[in-house]
Amino acid sequence: MREAPATAARGTVTAPSPGFADVWAHPFLGRMLRGQSTRRRLDQRHPWLLDTAVVLVVALFSLPDLLSDSRHGPFGDTTDPGRLPTPVLVAFAVALALPVWWRRRAPAVTYFVIAAVSLVQWSLGVWQQTGMAALIALCSLALHGSLRALGWAAALTAAELTLTVWLLAPLEHPFFGLFFLLGTATAAIAIGLTLRIRRLYLAALEDRATRLEIEHDQRVRLTTAAERARIAREMHDIVGHNLSVMVSVADGAAALAANRGEPSAEPLRILADTGRQAMSELRRVLGVLREERGHEEDERPLSPQPGVRDLDPLLARVRAAGLPVTYRTMGDLDALGSGVQLTVYRIVQEALTNTLKHAGPGSTADVTVTKDAGTVHIRVADTGVPAARARSGDGGHGLVGIRQRAAMYSGTVTVGPPATGHGWLVDVVLDVPPGDHQP
C-alpha cells in the first residue's frame, strides 16, 4: 500500500504482503526458488525421467571402453586388452549403471552395491569409465541418505581406493592416482552436502515466508475486524441519536394530535413505538461489540461523535506536536450528515497520525477537504521521506481503517508518493448520497 504510486488509477490500494514476495523478488534467491519449483513439479509428475537420464549418461560413458580395442586405466596406463572378454565388461558396465536408477529411493543400498561391483572389477585389473557411477551414488547418498551411512560410505571409499591402487590394480603413479581418486570422491560428497544444505535452506525460506504470509493475513483480518467494530459503535451512537430525536418528535406530535382529536394520533404513536423497537434492537446487536471492548472503555466519559467542525481542535493538537499543518476547505461541509462528517474526521485523523509517526522532523502537512455535487474529496499530503516509511515495517493498520471507512460510502483510496516523488499522499474520494445531509 505504501509502495503504490499515487498517480495510478483511483481504486482501493492493497498493501504488499511481506515474506515470500520479498524472497521471490530477490535476484538470486528468487531465481533459485523458481528453478527449484519448476524442477520439483517436473520431477513430481515424471520421477522416472531424471533417473532414466542419469542411467543413460552413465551407460554412454561406458561405450568407449566397450567399443575400443585398447582399454586404458584412469591415468593412461594400458592394460591387457585380451584379459577379459567384452561380454564380461558389458556385464560390469550394466551392474554399475543399473543401480543408479534407485539412487534416490535407496541411496545407501545403491552405493554399497556399486562399491561391491567396483571392488570385484578392480580386483580383476579392469578400470572402466562406468566407475563414475560410484561418484554419483556418493553424491546421492550425501543428498538423500542418512549422515551416518554417509560416514561409513566415505570410510569404505577411502579404504577401497587405497587397497585398489596399491594391491588389486596397481597404477604407474600410485600417489598421484590415489590423490586424484580420493579428491573426486571428496568432491562428490561435498557437492551432495552442498545441495542438501541448499535444499534445507530454501525449504526454511519457504516455510518462513509462508508463516509470514499467514501472520500478515491474520494481522490484517484482526485489524479490519477491530476497525469495523469501532465504526459500528460510532455509527450506533449516530443512528441511536437520530432515532431518539425521531421518537421524541413522534411522541410529541401524537400527544398534540390526540388533544386536538385528529386521526393522525394513532399512526404517530405506531411510528414512535416502531422507533423505540428499532433502538432496542440496535442496542441488542451492538451490545456484543461493546462487551468486546471490556470495562475500561465503558468507564470512559461519553461525548458526541466528532464532525467536520472538530477538525480545527484536531489540527491544533497536531501542530502542538510539532507538525505544521495547512488546512483548506471548499463547499458547504456543515451540510453533510453526521455519519459522513465522522468518516471525514477519522480519515484526516488517521492520515495525520501516520504522518506524525513516519514523516520525520522538519516535515509539513497539507489537508484539503472539498465538497462537490455528490462527492467529498479528502487530500492529506506531507513532505516526509517515503523510504523511511518503507523501512519502518508498519503494518498499515491506520490505512486499513481508512479503507474500511471509505468503503461505507463506495469511496476510492489512493496512498503513496505523489507524482513528484517527494513526500506522501493520502487521497480519498467519498460518494455521498444526495439525501445524506444535516436536518
C-alpha positions in Angstrom: 0.0 0.0 0.0 2.9 2.3 0.8 4.7 1.5 -2.4 1.8 2.2 -4.8 2.2 5.4 -6.7 -0.5 8.0 -6.0 -0.8 8.9 -9.7 -2.2 5.4 -10.5 -5.9 5.0 -11.4 -8.0 5.5 -8.4 -9.0 2.4 -6.6 -8.6 0.7 -3.3 -4.9 0.2 -2.9 -3.8 -3.1 -1.3 -0.7 -3.5 0.8 2.1 -5.7 -0.5 2.5 -8.8 1.6 5.9 -9.3 3.1 7.8 -12.5 3.5 7.6 -14.8 0.4 7.1 -11.9 -2.0 10.3 -10.3 -0.8 12.2 -13.5 -1.2 10.7 -14.2 -4.6 11.7 -10.7 -5.8 15.4 -11.2 -4.7 17.6 -11.6 -7.8 19.4 -14.7 -6.6 17.1 -16.4 -4.1 14.1 -15.8 -6.4 15.9 -17.5 -9.3 16.8 -20.4 -7.1 13.2 -20.8 -5.9 11.7 -20.5 -9.4 14.2 -23.0 -10.8 13.7 -25.4 -7.9 9.9 -25.1 -8.2 10.0 -25.9 -11.9 12.3 -28.9 -11.4 10.2 -30.1 -8.5 7.0 -30.0 -10.4 8.5 -31.9 -13.4 10.1 -34.5 -11.1 6.8 -35.0 -9.2 4.9 -35.6 -12.4 7.6 -37.8 -14.0 10.0 -39.1 -11.4 11.4 -41.8 -13.7 12.5 -39.2 -16.2 15.5 -37.9 -14.3 16.5 -41.4 -13.1 16.5 -42.7 -16.6 18.5 -39.8 -17.9 21.3 -40.4 -15.3 21.4 -44.1 -16.1 21.7 -43.3 -19.8 24.5 -40.8 -19.2 26.5 -43.5 -17.2 25.9 -46.0 -20.0 27.1 -43.6 -22.6 30.3 -43.1 -20.7 30.9 -46.8 -20.8 30.7 -47.1 -24.6 34.4 -46.1 -25.4 35.6 -48.9 -23.1 33.3 -51.4 -24.7 33.9 -50.4 -28.4 37.7 -49.7 -28.2 40.3 -52.5 -28.7 42.7 -50.9 -26.2 41.5 -50.3 -22.7 43.2 -47.7 -20.5 43.1 -47.0 -16.8 42.3 -43.6 -15.4 45.9 -42.3 -15.9 46.8 -43.7 -19.3 48.5 -46.9 -18.2 47.4 -49.6 -20.7 46.0 -52.9 -19.5 46.0 -56.1 -21.4 43.2 -55.9 -24.0 42.7 -59.6 -24.1 42.5 -60.1 -20.4 38.7 -60.1 -20.1 36.2 -60.7 -22.9 33.8 -58.0 -23.9 30.6 -59.7 -22.5 32.2 -59.6 -19.1 33.0 -55.9 -19.5 29.4 -55.3 -20.6 28.1 -57.2 -17.5 30.3 -55.0 -15.3 29.0 -51.8 -17.0 25.4 -52.9 -16.6 26.0 -53.8 -13.0 27.4 -50.4 -12.3 24.9 -48.3 -14.3 21.6 -50.1 -13.5 21.7 -49.5 -9.7 21.8 -45.8 -10.3 18.1 -46.0 -11.1 17.4 -46.4 -7.3 19.9 -43.8 -6.1 17.2 -41.5 -4.7 14.8 -44.2 -3.3 17.6 -46.3 -1.7 20.8 -44.3 -1.7 22.7 -46.4 0.8 21.9 -49.7 -0.8 22.7 -48.3 -4.3 26.1 -47.1 -3.1 27.1 -50.3 -1.4 26.1 -52.4 -4.4 28.1 -50.2 -6.8 31.1 -50.3 -4.3 30.9 -54.1 -4.3 30.8 -54.4 -8.1 33.7 -51.8 -8.4 35.8 -53.8 -6.0 35.2 -57.0 -8.0 36.2 -55.4 -11.3 39.2 -53.7 -9.9 40.4 -57.0 -8.4 40.4 -58.3 -12.0 42.5 -55.4 -13.1 39.7 -53.6 -15.0 39.2 -49.8 -15.0 36.1 -48.6 -16.7 34.7 -45.1 -17.0 31.4 -46.5 -15.8 33.1 -46.2 -12.4 31.7 -42.7 -12.3 28.5 -44.4 -11.0 30.2 -44.7 -7.6 30.7 -40.9 -7.6 27.0 -40.4 -8.5 26.0 -42.8 -5.8 28.2 -41.0 -3.2 26.6 -37.6 -4.2 23.1 -39.1 -3.9 23.8 -40.6 -0.5 25.1 -37.2 0.7 22.0 -35.5 -0.7 19.2 -38.0 0.2 20.6 -40.6 2.6 21.4 -40.5 6.3 24.6 -38.8 7.5 25.6 -41.9 9.5 25.5 -44.1 6.3 27.4 -41.3 4.5 30.2 -41.5 7.1 30.5 -45.3 6.7 30.4 -44.9 2.9 33.3 -42.3 3.0 35.4 -44.5 5.1 34.7 -47.5 2.8 35.5 -45.5 -0.3 38.9 -44.4 1.1 39.8 -47.9 2.2 38.7 -49.4 -1.1 40.6 -46.9 -3.3 43.7 -47.3 -1.2 43.5 -51.1 -1.5 42.9 -51.0 -5.2 45.7 -48.5 -6.1 48.3 -50.3 -4.1 47.3 -54.0 -4.3 44.4 -55.0 -6.6 45.1 -52.9 -9.7 48.4 -51.1 -9.2 48.9 -47.9 -11.1 52.0 -46.4 -12.7 51.8 -43.4 -10.4 50.0 -44.6 -7.2 50.4 -41.4 -5.1 49.1 -39.3 -7.9 46.3 -41.8 -8.7 45.2 -42.1 -5.1 45.2 -38.3 -4.6 43.1 -37.9 -7.7 40.6 -40.7 -6.8 40.2 -39.5 -3.2 39.8 -35.9 -4.4 37.0 -36.8 -6.8 35.2 -38.8 -4.1 35.5 -35.9 -1.7 34.2 -33.6 -4.3 31.2 -35.8 -4.9 30.4 -35.9 -1.2 30.9 -32.1 -0.9 28.5 -31.5 -3.9 25.9 -33.7 -2.3 26.2 -32.0 1.1 26.1 -28.5 -0.6 22.9 -29.4 -2.5 21.4 -30.9 0.7 22.1 -27.7 2.7 20.8 -25.5 -0.1 17.6 -27.6 -0.2 17.2 -27.3 3.5 17.8 -23.5 3.4 15.3 -23.0 0.6 12.8 -25.1 2.5 13.3 -23.0 5.6 12.9 -19.8 3.5 9.6 -21.1 2.0 8.4 -22.1 5.5 9.3 -18.8 7.0 7.7 -16.9 4.1 4.5 -18.9 4.4 4.4 -18.3 8.1 4.9 -14.5 7.5 2.1 -14.6 4.9 -0.2 -16.2 7.4 0.7 -13.8 10.2 0.3 -10.9 7.9 -3.2 -12.0 6.8 -4.2 -12.7 10.4 -3.0 -9.3 11.5 -4.9 -7.6 8.6 -8.1 -9.5 9.5 -7.8 -8.7 13.2 -7.2 -5.0 12.3 -10.1 -5.0 9.9 -12.5 -6.6 12.4 -11.4 -4.1 15.1 -11.9 -1.2 12.8 -15.3 -2.4 11.7 -16.3 -2.9 15.3 -15.2 0.7 16.0 -17.1 2.1 13.0 -20.2 0.1 14.1 -20.0 1.5 17.6 -19.7 5.1 16.3 -22.5 4.6 13.8 -24.6 3.2 16.6 -24.2 6.4 18.5 -25.1 8.5 15.5 -28.1 6.3 14.4 -29.3 6.0 18.0 -29.2 9.8 18.5 -31.3 10.3 15.3 -33.8 7.6 16.3 -34.1 9.2 19.7 -35.0 12.6 18.1 -37.5 10.8 15.8 -39.2 9.1 18.7 -39.4 12.2 20.7 -40.8 14.2 17.8 -43.3 11.4 17.1 -44.4 11.2 20.7 -44.9 15.0 20.9 -46.9 15.0 17.6 -49.0 12.1 18.7 -49.9 13.8 22.0 -50.7 17.1 20.2 -52.9 15.2 17.7 -54.7 13.4 20.5 -55.5 16.6 22.3 -56.9 18.0 19.1 -58.8 14.9 18.2 -57.0 14.4 14.9 -57.0 10.9 13.3 -53.2 11.1 12.8 -52.6 10.4 16.5 -52.6 6.6 16.2 -50.2 6.4 13.2 -47.9 8.7 15.1 -48.0 6.5 18.2 -47.2 3.5 15.9 -44.3 5.5 14.5 -42.9 6.2 17.9 -43.3 2.6 19.1 -41.5 1.4 15.9 -38.7 3.8 16.6 -38.3 2.5 20.2 -38.3 -1.1 19.0 -35.6 -0.2 16.4 -33.5 1.4 19.2 -33.9 -1.7 21.3 -32.8 -4.0 18.5 -29.9 -1.7 17.7 -28.7 -1.8 21.3 -29.0 -5.5 21.5 -27.0 -6.1 18.3 -24.2 -3.6 19.2 -24.1 -4.8 22.8 -21.8 -7.6 21.7 -19.3 -5.2 20.2 -19.3 -3.1 23.4 -18.6 -6.2 25.5 -15.5 -7.0 23.4 -14.0 -3.7 24.3 -14.0 -4.5 28.0 -14.9 -2.4 31.0 -12.2 0.2 30.5 -14.0 1.8 27.6 -17.3 1.6 29.3 -15.8 3.7 32.2 -14.7 6.5 29.9 -16.9 9.6 29.8 -19.3 9.7 26.8 -19.0 12.5 24.3 -20.7 13.3 21.0 -19.1 11.8 17.9 -16.7 14.3 16.2 -17.5 16.0 12.9 -16.0 18.5 10.5 -16.1 21.3 13.0 -13.9 19.2 15.3 -11.1 19.2 12.7 -9.8 22.6 14.0 -9.1 21.2 17.5 -7.5 18.1 16.0 -5.2 20.2 13.8 -4.3 22.3 16.8 -3.2 19.2 18.7 -1.2 18.1 15.7 0.5 21.5 15.4 1.3 21.4 19.1 3.0 18.0 18.5 5.5 19.8 16.1 4.0 19.2 12.7 3.0 22.4 10.8 -0.4 21.8 9.1 -2.2 23.9 6.5 -6.0 23.3 6.3 -8.3 24.3 3.5 -12.0 23.6 2.9 -14.3 24.1 -0.1 -18.0 23.7 -0.2 -20.7 23.5 2.5 -19.2 20.8 4.7 -21.7 21.6 7.6 -24.5 20.3 5.4 -23.0 16.8 5.4 -24.7 14.2 7.5 -23.2 13.2 10.8 -22.0 9.8 9.5 -20.1 11.4 6.6 -18.6 14.1 8.9 -17.4 11.4 11.3 -15.8 9.5 8.3 -14.1 12.7 7.1 -12.8 13.4 10.6 -11.5 9.8 11.1 -9.7 9.7 7.7 -7.9 13.0 8.4 -7.1 11.8 11.9 -5.6 8.5 10.7 -3.6 10.2 7.9 -2.1 12.8 10.2 -1.3 10.1 12.8 0.6 8.3 10.0 2.4 11.5 9.1 3.5 12.1 12.7 4.8 8.5 13.0 6.8 8.4 9.8 7.3 11.8 8.2 10.3 12.7 10.3 11.5 16.1 11.7 11.1 19.2 9.5 8.1 17.9 7.6 4.9 19.8 6.9 1.4 18.6 6.0 -1.4 20.0 3.9 -5.1 19.0 4.5 -7.8 19.8 1.9 -11.4 18.8 2.2 -13.7 19.6 -0.7 -17.4 19.0 -1.1 -18.7 18.8 -4.7 -22.0 17.6 -6.1 -22.4 14.1 -4.6 -18.7 13.6 -3.6 -16.4 14.6 -0.8 -12.7 14.8 -1.6 -10.1 14.4 1.2 -6.5 15.1 0.5 -3.7 14.8 3.1 -0.2 15.4 1.8 3.1 15.7 3.7 6.8 16.3 2.8 8.1 13.3 4.6 10.6 10.7 3.1 8.8 7.7 1.5 11.8 5.4 2.0 11.6 5.9 5.8 8.0 4.6 5.8 9.0 1.5 3.7 11.8 0.7 6.2 9.6 1.3 9.2 7.8 -2.1 8.8 4.5 -0.6 9.7 1.6 -2.9 9.1 -0.6 0.0 7.9 -3.4 -0.5 10.5 -4.5 3.1 10.2 -4.7 2.7 6.4 -6.8 -0.3 6.9 -9.2 1.8 8.8 -9.2 4.4 6.0 -10.1 1.8 3.5 -12.9 0.4 5.7 -14.4 3.9 6.3 -14.2 4.8 2.6 -15.9 1.5 1.7 -19.0 2.6 3.6 -19.6 5.3 1.0 -18.3 3.4 -2.0 -15.1 5.6 -1.9 -11.8 5.1 -3.5 -8.4 5.4 -1.7 -5.0 6.2 -3.2 -2.0 6.1 -1.0 1.7 6.5 -1.9 4.3 9.1 -3.1 2.8 11.8 -5.3 3.9 12.4 -8.9 6.9 14.5 -7.8 8.3 11.5 -5.8 8.7 13.6 -2.7 6.5 13.2 0.4 3.4 11.1 1.0 -0.2 11.4 -0.2 -3.5 10.1 1.1 -6.2 10.8 -1.4 -9.8 9.7 -0.6 -13.0 10.3 -2.6 -16.3 9.5 -1.0 -19.6 9.2 -2.8 -22.2 11.0 -0.7 -25.9 10.3 -1.4 -28.0 13.4 -2.2 -30.2 12.8 0.8 -27.4 12.5 3.3 -27.4 15.9 4.9 -28.0 17.5 8.2 -31.6 18.4 9.1 
